[in-house]
Amino acid sequence: MIENGIDAEHLNPPWNKGKLLGQKRPLKFKEIWGIRIRLELSGKTRDLAMFNLTIDSKLRGCDLMNLKVKDISHGTMIQSRAIIIQKKTSKPVQFEITEETRKSLRDWIGQKRLISNDFLFPIRVVPNRPLTTRQYARIVDQWVTSVGLDVCDYGTHTMRRTKPTLIYRRTHDLRAVQLLLGHSKLDSTVRYLGVELDDALALAEQTDV
């Protein structure tokens, strides 16, 4: 909400500040494709681009919503990889943008006629401002309920955890997942993946170079 030109989200503390919340589950392959198909069939170009980029980038909501067109493109060409500075850690993180995601981003940017310095996901009623993280959270709720999932178990952290969890299950490479998430500490990655610390440390030792 905008009050006197100031985003009220930045005046009030987050609803979950200081609360201990259950860990949000990652999506499974069938759930990812279920959401994609529903967004495609309903013609939700913005949501499809946002969903695809969310899964690929593994970014926190604050970083995702603050992306500008120039962060993921060179001129009219969507990059296959991008790098941003994370707001929480002030450290860079790199992510891949798959071909399917690049196509959905091209469709969205073209439809909205966005230019280089525009926010990638702008708010409709206020010029040159991105969607808020609260708005993003409501959009995520719509995605997960569309495939019959409970919003108590799934949320914005679901989007961040999904691809790293799939990669970890396939490779057991904890160091790689740590880099993909931009975590500075291994235990942060362990918490995100929900693996046992002893097992995680053993795997990390095996992947030392």
N, C-alpha and C positions, 0 to 999 in steps of 0.2 A: 504494500500500500504506500502511496506517495502522499505525504502531508507537508504542505508548505514547501514543496520542492525537495523534501528530504525523505528518503526511503525509510519507512517506519521499521523495517526489518533491522536496520542498523541502530535504531534507538532502543529497541526492546531486546532483552536477552533471548537466545534460542530457546524454544519450548523444551528441548531435551537437555539443557545445560544443567550439569550436576546430577543427572539421573543415570542410573545404571540400567542399560537396556540390553535385551537379549541380542545375540549376534544374528544379523540378517543372513538368510540363506542365499547362496548363489543360484543362478538359473541353470537348468539342464538344457542340453541341446534342443530337445523337443519343445521346451518352453520358449527358448530364443526364437526358433523358427515359427512357433505359434503366434508370438507377438508380431514378428515381421510380416507374416501373411495377413494378419488382421489389419495392420497399419497400411499395407499395400492395397488391400481390397477396399478399405474405407477412404483411400486417397489422401491420407494424412501425411503430406510430403514433409512438413517440418518435423513431425514426431518420428517418422521413419529415419530421417537424417540424424536426428538427435539420438535415437535409440542405437543405431549402428555405430555412431561415433562414440557414444558412451561405452559400449561394449569394447570397442577397439582400444580406446584411449586409456581406460581404467582411471580416469581422472575423478577427483573429488568434485562435488557439485559446484563449489565456489569457483574452481578452475575451469570447469566445463562451461559454465554460464558466462564467464568473462572472456571466452575465446572470441577473437575477431577473425574476419575472413582471411586477413593476411597471415594469421598464425598457421593456417593449414593449406595455404596456396601460394603459388608464384604467378601473379597475373591471373589468368583464367584457368590455370592448371592446378588441380588439387594434388598436393604432394603425397607420395607413398609413405613418407615418414615426416613427423613433425616433432619439435622440441619446444617446451615452455618452461617457465620458472614457476614452481609451485608456490602458491600463496602461503600455505602453512609452514613450509620448511625453507622457503627462499632458495631452494635448490632446483636445478634443471632436471626434467624427466623427458625421455623420448618415447614415442609410441608409433606403431605402425598404423597406417590407414589402408584397409583392404580395398580391393577393387569395388566390391559391392557398396562399401561405405562411400567411396569416392563418387560413385554414380549417384547415390542418394543425395550427397552434398551438392553435386552439380545441379541436380534437379531443383533442390531447395533454393540455392543461391540464385539460379536463373529465374525461378518463379517469383522470388521476393525482390529481384533486381538489386541484390546487395553489392556493395563495392568494398574495396580492400580494407578500409578503416571502419567498416560497420561491424557491430557485434553480430556474431554468427546466429544467435538466437535472441533477437530483440523483443522487447516488450511492445505490445501493439499500441498502447495508448500514450506512451511517453517517448518522444524522439531520442534516438541515440542512447538508449539504456537497455541493458540486457534483462532477461527474465531473472527473477530472484530465485534463491535456492528453495524458498517455500513453494514457489510456483513449480519449480522443477520437481520437488517432492510429490506434489499433487499429480503431475503428469505421470511420474513413475507409478503411483498408486493405480492410475487408470490402466497402464500397461499390464501390471501384474493381475489385476482383477479381470482383465479381458480374457485371460487364459485360466481363470478359475482359482487363482492363488490368493492367499490371505495376506492382506497388507500388514498384519501383525508380524508376519514371518519374513516379509520381503519389503525392501525400500531402496533408498538411494545407494546405500552401501552394498546392496545386492549387485547393482550395476558395476560397481568398482571391483567386487570380488569375483565376478563370474569368469572372466577370461583367465585371470591368474590361477583360479582353482582348477579349471579345465587343463591348463598347461601343467600345473603341478601334478595332477593325477596321471598325466601322460608321461611326464619326464622325471618327477621327483627331484627336480633341480631347484632347490630352495634359493640359491644365490641368484639364479636368473629371475625368479619371481620377485625377489627383493629389489632387483634393479628395475624391473618392469613397473613396480608399484612406486618406485622412488622413495622407499623407506631407508632411513639412515641406520636403523637398528633392526637386527634380525628378529628380536622378539615381537616387533610390530608386525612383521610378515607372518610369524607363527600364529599370532592372534587372529589375523585376517583369514588364514587358511584353516584354522581350527585344528591344527595337528598338535601332537604331544611334543613338548619342548625337547625331551631327550631324543626322540626320533628325529626331530628337526635338526638338532645340533649334530647328530651322527651323520645325517645326509649332507649337511653343510661341510663337514670335515672331508667327506668323500669327494666333494666337488671343488676343493681348494686347487688353485693353480699357482 
